[in-house]
Amino acid sequence: MPSDSLTRTLTAAQAVLFDFDGPLCDVFAGLPAPQVAEDLARLAADQNPELRTKLLGISDPLEVLRLTYDIDRPLSGKIEEALIAAEMDAVQVSGDPTSGGVAAMMAARKAGRPVAVVTNNSPECVLSFLDRHGLSYLVDDVVGRVRHRPDLMKPNPDAVTRAAKGLDVRPTACVLIGDSVTDIQAAHAAGGTAIGYANKPRKIEAFTEVGADAITEDMGTIAQALGYAIDG
């Protein structure tokens, strides 16, 4: 059963934004993120040895891109192209959508709330995943990583504000559902609300600390809460 805070947050929102990796898809389920990060780090270090120690042991491909951009912007373009290719491969073997994620999107549409995917992943991989699973009709807009600008990835509010503009609503009227602290920070920085999807128990405390407006451990409760919004 959804909490009062979850129902209240979703009822107040005029648009529902979903992070991709976590709430809708386990992007690197079939192609492990540490493997992708290692491959990207090796590619970067081969081009710029200064990056070898900087990227050593990093298991997040997005962090490899971010750090490469900070140190060697021309090289970061090559790393991003490699990352996009890896993301495209990953969503082909990522398995089914996150349990409850599709129901949540359907419930949002039924409740009259436009839906956007707001992600640090490439828009190409999101569109590929949605098309592969026949889900494109549920999504009004996909706002992904801006090429050559990883500095605009969440927690920067840029993606949230772009999504709001695309949906023709104010950022303050949007709720973002995400599984990372950076999702909460980006939503709040844009003036909107945020729901933390705690797909790991340790995330509950982290979401509480950054002031998530609501927290859920089950995407299915999003659909339930939106159902109450319809009834209300």
C-alpha positions in Angstrom: 0.0 0.0 0.0 1.4 3.4 -0.9 2.3 5.8 1.9 0.5 9.1 2.4 3.6 11.0 1.3 3.8 9.0 -1.9 0.1 9.6 -2.7 0.3 13.2 -1.8 3.4 13.9 -3.9 2.0 12.1 -7.0 -1.4 13.7 -6.7 0.1 17.2 -6.6 2.3 16.6 -9.6 1.1 17.6 -13.1 3.8 15.5 -14.9 5.7 12.4 -13.9 9.4 12.0 -14.8 11.0 8.6 -14.6 14.7 8.0 -14.3 15.6 5.2 -16.7 18.3 2.9 -15.1 16.5 1.6 -12.0 12.9 2.6 -12.1 12.3 1.3 -15.7 15.3 -0.8 -16.6 18.4 -2.5 -15.2 20.5 -1.2 -18.0 23.7 -3.2 -17.3 22.1 -6.4 -16.1 23.4 -8.4 -19.0 26.6 -6.3 -19.7 28.0 -5.4 -16.3 28.7 -1.8 -15.6 32.2 -2.5 -14.1 33.2 -4.3 -17.3 32.0 -1.3 -19.4 33.8 1.1 -17.1 37.0 -0.8 -17.3 36.9 -0.9 -21.1 36.2 2.9 -21.3 39.0 3.6 -18.8 41.4 1.5 -20.8 40.5 3.3 -24.0 40.9 6.7 -22.3 44.3 5.8 -20.7 45.6 4.5 -24.0 44.9 8.0 -25.5 46.0 10.0 -22.4 48.2 8.2 -19.8 47.5 10.9 -17.3 44.0 9.3 -16.9 45.3 5.9 -16.0 45.5 6.5 -12.3 42.5 8.8 -12.2 40.2 6.2 -13.6 41.6 3.1 -11.9 39.0 1.1 -10.1 36.0 3.2 -11.2 33.0 0.9 -11.7 30.5 3.4 -13.1 30.8 4.1 -16.9 29.2 7.5 -16.4 31.8 8.5 -13.9 34.5 7.5 -16.4 32.9 9.8 -18.9 32.6 12.6 -16.4 36.2 12.5 -15.2 37.5 12.2 -18.7 35.6 15.3 -19.6 37.0 17.2 -16.6 40.6 16.4 -17.7 40.6 16.0 -21.4 37.5 17.3 -23.2 38.5 16.4 -26.8 39.1 12.8 -25.7 35.8 12.7 -23.8 34.0 12.8 -27.1 35.6 9.5 -28.1 34.8 8.0 -24.8 31.2 9.1 -25.1 30.8 7.4 -28.5 32.2 4.2 -27.0 29.8 4.5 -24.1 26.8 5.1 -26.3 27.7 1.9 -28.3 28.0 0.0 -25.0 24.7 1.3 -23.7 23.0 0.2 -27.0 24.5 -3.2 -26.6 23.5 -3.3 -22.9 19.8 -2.6 -23.4 19.6 -5.5 -25.9 20.5 -7.9 -23.1 19.1 -6.1 -20.1 16.1 -8.3 -19.6 12.5 -7.2 -18.9 11.5 -3.8 -17.6 11.7 -3.2 -13.8 8.8 -4.8 -12.0 6.0 -2.2 -11.6 7.7 0.3 -13.9 5.4 -0.2 -16.8 2.3 -0.2 -14.6 3.5 3.1 -13.1 3.8 4.7 -16.6 0.4 3.4 -17.6 -1.1 4.7 -14.4 0.4 8.1 -14.9 -1.1 8.3 -18.4 -4.4 7.2 -17.1 -4.3 9.9 -14.5 -3.8 12.5 -17.2 -0.1 13.1 -16.3 2.3 13.4 -19.2 5.3 11.1 -18.9 9.0 11.7 -19.7 12.1 9.7 -19.1 14.9 11.8 -17.6 18.2 10.1 -17.6 22.0 10.3 -17.6 22.0 7.5 -20.1 22.0 8.3 -23.8 18.6 9.0 -25.3 19.4 6.5 -28.1 19.6 3.5 -25.7 16.3 4.6 -24.0 14.5 4.8 -27.3 15.9 1.4 -28.3 14.7 -0.2 -25.1 11.2 1.3 -25.2 10.8 0.3 -28.8 12.1 -3.2 -28.2 9.5 -3.7 -25.4 6.6 -1.9 -27.2 6.5 0.9 -24.6 7.2 4.0 -26.7 3.5 4.9 -26.7 3.6 5.5 -22.9 6.3 8.1 -23.1 5.8 11.7 -24.3 9.5 12.7 -24.2 12.9 11.2 -23.6 15.5 13.6 -22.2 18.9 12.0 -22.0 22.5 12.9 -21.7 23.5 15.8 -23.9 26.3 14.8 -26.2 29.7 16.4 -25.3 28.2 17.9 -22.1 28.4 15.3 -19.3 28.6 18.2 -16.9 24.9 18.6 -17.4 24.1 15.2 -16.1 22.1 14.9 -12.9 22.5 16.3 -10.2 22.5 19.2 -12.6 18.8 20.2 -13.0 19.2 20.7 -16.8 17.4 17.5 -17.8 14.5 18.1 -15.5 14.0 21.7 -16.8 14.3 20.5 -20.4 11.7 17.7 -19.7 9.3 20.2 -18.2 9.7 22.5 -21.2 9.0 19.6 -23.5 5.9 18.6 -21.6 4.8 22.3 -21.4 4.6 22.3 -17.6 6.5 24.2 -15.0 9.5 22.4 -13.4 7.9 23.0 -10.1 4.9 20.9 -11.2 7.0 17.9 -12.0 7.9 14.9 -9.8 10.9 12.8 -10.6 11.1 9.1 -9.7 14.7 8.0 -9.4 16.9 5.5 -7.6 19.9 7.8 -7.0 20.6 10.7 -4.6 21.5 12.7 -7.7 17.9 12.3 -9.0 16.6 13.8 -5.8 19.1 16.6 -6.0 18.3 17.4 -9.6 14.6 17.5 -9.1 14.9 19.8 -6.1 17.4 22.0 -7.8 14.8 22.5 -10.6 12.1 23.3 -8.0 10.2 20.1 -8.4 9.5 17.1 -6.1 11.3 13.8 -6.0 10.4 10.2 -5.1 13.3 7.9 -4.2 13.0 4.4 -5.5 15.0 2.4 -2.9 15.8 -0.8 -4.9 18.4 -1.4 -2.2 17.7 -1.1 1.5 20.7 1.2 2.1 19.2 3.8 -0.1 16.3 4.6 2.3 18.6 6.4 4.7 20.4 8.2 1.8 17.1 9.4 0.3 15.9 10.5 3.8 19.1 12.5 4.3 18.7 14.5 1.0 15.0 15.2 1.7 13.2 13.0 -0.8 9.5 13.9 -0.7 8.5 10.3 -0.7 10.3 6.9 -0.8 9.2 3.6 -2.1 10.8 0.2 -2.3 8.4 -1.1 -5.0 7.6 0.6 -8.3 4.2 -1.0 -8.1 3.2 1.4 -5.4 3.6 4.3 -7.8 0.8 2.9 -9.9 -1.4 2.3 -6.8 -0.8 5.9 -5.6 -1.7 7.3 -9.0 -4.8 5.2 -8.9 -5.8 7.0 -5.8 -5.1 10.3 -7.6 -7.6 9.3 -10.3 -10.2 8.3 -7.7 -9.6 11.6 -5.9 
